[in-house]
Structures are given as structure tokens and as C-alpha cells.
Amino acid sequence: MTQSWASLGIDLHLEPAGPGLRKGLTDALRDAVRSGRLAPGTRLPSSRTLAADLGIARNTVADAYADLVAEGHLTARQGSGTRVAERAAPVPAAPHRKRPVRVPGRAGPAHDLTAGTPDLSAFPRTAWLKAARRALTAAPNDAFGYGDPRGRPELRAAVADYLARVRGVVADPDRIVVCAGVAHGLGLLTEVLSRRSGRSGRATVAVETYGLGFHREWLEAAGVRTAPLPFDADGTDPAALDAEQAVLLTPTHQFPMGGTLSPARRAAVVDWARRTGGLVLEDDYDGEFRHDRRPVGALQGLAPDRVAHLGTASKALAPGLRLGWLVLPPGLVDEVLAAKGYADTCGAPDQLTLAEFLTSGAYDRQVRLMRLRYRRRRDELVATLARRAPSVRVGGIAAGLHAVLLLPPGTESEVLRAAAWHGLGVQGLSWFRHPAADGAAGAPDGLVIGYGRPPDHAWQSALEALCRCLP
């Protein structure tokens, strides 16, 4: 049976049909050109190559090409080969598309101050390329095969050393699972919790009253109930923890309010987990980016047997790398791998490159560089607001890439409307509030301002747009 395809530079799929090879081939080529499947300028295989691939005589292909050249569908020039004629391809009608859905913080505003994304223009391209070259040169051949579902051992070892040194995490490489970011890791843990609940009922996870929407969405999409914990001047209060299977926290830098879970409340969380057998999910999303406070270690260091630590390279490098990690308690690794499907979901070359980036010290240098940049922006934000909008209080600024602007009561909606009018992308504090806490007495009005996203050249104009929207 002969093959019905050929390629030279591009894949060329042809299915000659009808009586006579020459006519069938000519018709198939003509249809491909007229439909626009072969774009103007596309070079076709030589008659010898196409004839060999289709298992037919070379003269048959040459005659078909000649027929289409005579019709004006193809052109043939010495040294240039046979190509689709520029005038032969009609402009296809634009397909009907639905109106795009606007995702907050993803596209549209002239000035984007939504939280959660670093300055993408600061990605260390040159240093990353150097690390990639070194990593791939030294990589063993098996790195390009089907990998360990936990991730490359080089990366797991590098992450373990880095987290132990910088975040105080007790990290055994065998208990680290590489994943495609915190959202992916949380999804895996959510599936484990859902499976554990089984027929005994729907699992419940305690969450912070203020937090990332995707946290709740991942949990609830897997059939897990979320219960908000009380929030006061000292942050999230774990005293209400009871029979929940797990609790999800951002203890180092609460998102979005910005506080740090106190030692007493950390101890209370650990005591609850050990007393009840509950699991603590720790999202350490920006633990390296402290500004004017002493380093705060990860909660996992207090109870490695009860805390699943989630981390990512998204803030220090870029979310587009899709590289994160889970540091898991003993006994949880197999369940997470079962949820993952026992497949490595992150490309080995990028894992090897990140491992090299970590072990060479380039990651530390990038964090320090960006820490200075973000601190400068934070200082400019605070100084500008003190001068231009003195009625606005700024909080949550000791660390991270965002700040909370507390507004006069009843003004959040008005400010958001003004921001939309001025082309400013911001998020209201209410957007991060758990639905069960909506309408609660004393819930503050405010904005969450991400000062990591704008590139340096756009920062001052973004600040100016923000000030025009504030009371």
C-alpha cells in the first residue's frame, strides 16, 4: 500500500482520487491550492521526491505540476522550485467568533496594576540561555526519555537545597514533586483530599476569608467544600478550625491583606493538624520578596509531617515557565503521583535549566535584583499616595509585589468605575473576599494594587492614572 503524503520543508498531505493517476494528483493539488490549505508562496516537493513518496512515476508528477503551472495555480522557476502562485490563493472568509470574554488582569487596560504577576520584561533571558546551554550539555541521555513523575532528580535536589537554605523548609528530594505551578499543585492536592473523603462525605477545607479566587475554584470544582476562617486585625484566626480535612493558608505574606501569621497562630495551626490528623496546605507564593522586615521562615519547617508546601518560580522568574513544586509529608507522595497520573508534566530541558539556575546562584541574584526593583516601586507608590491621596491608607507593604489601598467606606465601586474609565486595570478588595463573607459588617472597601507587573518605563504613568481615580 503506497503512502498518501509527501513533504519537503513542510508536510504535504495529498489523496489522489478518481480515474487516472495524473488527473487524480492534479485535482488534489488544485483543490489544496484553491481552498487555501496550501498558502501562496508555499514550496512544493520536487517531482522526484513526491513521486517516490506517493509510489508513482516521476513523469506523472511532473505532468501534474505542468498542468497547474499552465492554469496559473503554480509557478516554476529554475533554482526556485515549484511554488503556489501568489495570485492563486483566495482570501478565506473570516470565521465567526464570539465576543472575547474579558478576564480580569489578562488584557485590555492601558495601565495594568492587577496583582499576581511580576515584571515580565525583567526575565533574565541571557542568564537563562547560559544556564540552558550548560544544563543541556551536561544532561544525561535519559533526561530526554520518559521521566520520573516526581520530576528530574537534578531539579528536586536543587529545590530541596534552596528551600532549606532560604525558606527553612525541611525538604527531602524524594518528597518533592515538580508541577506546572501552584494552581496545578493545588489541583493535585485537592484531588487527593476528595479521594480520601470517598463515601464518608464531602471533604471540607478551611480557607482564608481573603484569598485568591482560583484557590476556592480548584477546591470547589473537585467537590470540596470551602469554609472561611475569621479574619481580624491580626490576620487569619485558626481558632475556628475543627473537623476540616485541611486548611489552605498563605502564612508568610497573607494574600492579599499582606500580614504575617503570628508565632502563636502558627503554633495553633500546627497543634490542630497534629491533634486531628488534618493537612496544612501552605502557598508560599512570594516568600523571597521581603522589603523592610526580617525573613520569615515557611510554616512547613515547624511540622514537615503535617504541611504540604507549595512553591513556584513564577514570581522570581516568570509564570510562563510553568514550573512549581510540592514538598509533601511522608505518605502523601504516592497519592499525589496517583492524582498526577504517574506522568511528568513539565519538560525536562526547562527543569534542568532551572536546576542549573538554582545551583549556580543565578536564581539568588535574580531575586535580589527584583527585590530592589519592587521595593523602589513600593516606596514610590507610598510616597505618591501620601502626597496625592492622603485619605487612602496603604497596607500589606512589608513584603511581596502588591499593596492594599484601604478606601473610605462605600467608595470601592465608584473608584473601580473611575479606573475603568481611565484605562486602569485594578482589582477591588471585595473580589478576593470569600462569598460567605460578603456583606459582613465592617468589611473594608479597598483596592489591591500590583506593582510588579508594569515595566519600568510605564510605572510612573500607571501611578498617575491611579491617582486620578482615588478620592
C-alpha positions, 0 to 999 in steps of 0.5 A, spaced: 500 500 500 503 506 497 503 512 502 498 518 501 503 524 503 509 527 501 513 533 504 519 537 503 520 543 508 513 542 510 508 536 510 504 535 504 498 531 505 495 529 498 489 523 496 489 522 489 482 520 487 478 518 481 480 515 474 487 516 472 493 517 476 495 524 473 488 527 473 487 524 480 494 528 483 492 534 479 485 535 482 488 534 489 493 539 488 488 544 485 483 543 490 489 544 496 491 550 492 484 553 491 481 552 498 487 555 501 490 549 505 496 550 501 498 558 502 501 562 496 508 562 496 508 555 499 514 550 496 512 544 493 516 537 493 520 536 487 517 531 482 522 526 484 521 526 491 513 526 491 513 521 486 517 516 490 513 518 496 506 517 493 509 510 489 508 513 482 512 515 476 516 521 476 513 523 469 506 523 472 508 528 477 511 532 473 505 532 468 501 534 474 505 540 476 505 542 468 498 542 468 497 547 474 503 551 472 499 552 465 492 554 469 496 559 473 495 555 480 503 554 480 509 557 478 516 554 476 522 557 476 529 554 475 533 554 482 526 556 485 522 550 485 515 549 484 511 554 488 503 556 489 502 562 485 501 568 489 495 570 485 492 563 486 490 563 493 483 566 495 482 570 501 478 565 506 472 568 509 473 570 516 470 565 521 465 567 526 467 568 533 464 570 539 465 576 543 472 575 547 470 574 554 474 579 558 478 576 564 480 580 569 488 582 569 489 578 562 488 584 557 485 590 555 487 596 560 492 601 558 495 601 565 495 594 568 496 594 576 492 587 577 496 583 582 499 576 581 504 577 576 511 580 576 515 584 571 515 580 565 520 584 561 525 583 567 526 575 565 533 574 565 533 571 558 541 571 557 542 568 564 537 563 562 540 561 555 547 560 559 544 556 564 540 552 558 546 551 554 550 548 560 544 544 563 543 541 556 550 539 555 551 536 561 544 532 561 544 525 561 541 521 555 535 519 559 533 526 561 530 526 554 526 519 555 520 518 559 521 521 566 520 520 573 513 523 575 516 526 581 520 530 576 528 530 574 532 528 580 537 534 578 531 539 579 528 536 586 535 536 589 536 543 587 529 545 590 530 541 596 537 545 597 534 552 596 528 551 600 532 549 606 537 554 605 532 560 604 525 558 606 527 553 612 523 548 609 525 541 611 525 538 604 527 531 602 528 530 594 524 524 594 518 528 597 518 533 592 514 533 586 515 538 580 508 541 577 506 546 572 505 551 578 501 552 584 494 552 581 496 545 578 499 543 585 493 545 588 489 541 583 493 535 585 492 536 592 485 537 592 484 531 588 487 527 593 483 530 599 476 528 595 479 521 594 480 520 601 473 523 603 470 517 598 463 515 601 464 518 608 462 525 605 464 531 602 471 533 604 471 540 607 477 545 607 478 551 611 480 557 607 482 564 608 476 569 608 481 573 603 484 569 598 485 568 591 479 566 587 482 560 583 484 557 590 476 556 592 475 554 584 480 548 584 477 546 591 470 547 589 470 544 582 473 537 585 467 537 590 470 540 596 467 544 600 470 551 602 469 554 609 472 561 611 476 562 617 475 569 621 479 574 619 481 580 624 486 585 625 491 580 626 490 576 620 487 569 619 484 566 626 485 558 626 481 558 632 475 556 628 478 550 625 475 543 627 473 537 623 476 540 616 480 535 612 485 541 611 486 548 611 489 552 605 493 558 608 498 563 605 502 564 612 508 568 610 505 574 606 497 573 607 494 574 600 492 579 599 491 583 606 499 582 606 500 580 614 504 575 617 501 569 621 503 570 628 508 565 632 502 563 636 497 562 630 502 558 627 503 554 633 495 553 633 495 551 626 500 546 627 497 543 634 490 542 630 493 538 624 497 534 629 491 533 634 486 531 628 490 528 623 488 534 618 493 537 612 496 544 612 496 546 605 501 552 605 502 557 598 508 560 599 507 564 593 512 570 594 516 568 600 523 571 597 520 578 596 521 581 603 522 589 603 523 592 610 522 586 615 526 580 617 525 573 613 520 569 615 521 562 615 515 557 611 510 554 616 512 547 613 519 547 617 515 547 624 511 540 622 514 537 615 509 531 617 503 535 617 504 541 611 504 540 604 508 546 601 507 549 595 512 553 591 513 556 584 518 560 580 513 564 577 514 570 581 522 570 581 522 568 574 516 568 570 509 564 570 510 562 563 515 557 565 510 553 568 514 550 573 512 549 581 513 544 586 510 540 592 514 538 598 509 533 601 509 529 608 511 522 608 505 518 605 502 523 601 507 522 595 504 516 592 497 519 592 499 525 589 503 521 583 496 517 583 492 524 582 498 526 577 497 520 573 504 517 574 506 522 568 511 528 568 508 534 566 513 539 565 519 538 560 525 536 562 530 541 558 526 547 562 527 543 569 534 542 568 535 549 566 532 551 572 536 546 576 542 549 573 539 556 575 538 554 582 545 551 583 549 556 580 546 562 584 543 565 578 536 564 581 539 568 588 541 574 584 535 574 580 531 575 586 535 580 589 535 584 583 527 584 583 527 585 590 530 592 589 526 593 583 519 592 587 521 595 593 523 602 589 516 601 586 513 600 593 516 606 596 514 610 590 507 608 590 507 610 598 510 616 597 505 618 591 499 616 595 501 620 601 502 626 597 496 625 592 491 621 596 492 622 603 485 619 605 487 612 602 491 608 607 496 603 604 497 596 607 500 589 606 507 593 604 512 589 608 513 584 603 511 581 596 509 585 589 502 588 591 499 593 596 492 594 599 489 601 598 484 601 604 478 606 601 473 610 605 467 606 606 462 605 600 467 608 595 470 601 592 465 601 586 465 608 584 473 608 584 473 601 580 468 605 575 473 611 575 479 606 573 475 603 568 474 609 565 481 611 565 484 605 562 486 602 569 486 595 570 485 594 578 482 589 582 477 591 588 478 588 595 471 585 595 473 580 589 478 576 593 473 576 599 470 569 600 462 569 598 460 567 605 463 573 607 460 578 603 456 583 606 459 582 613 459 588 617 465 592 617 468 589 611 473 594 608 472 597 601 479 597 598 483 596 592 489 591 591 494 594 587 500 590 583 506 593 582 510 588 579 507 587 573 508 594 569 515 595 566 519 600 568 518 605 563 510 605 564 510 605 572 510 612 573 504 613 568 500 607 571 501 611 578 498 617 575 492 614 572 491 611 579 491 617 582 486 620 578 481 615 580 482 615 588 478 620 592 
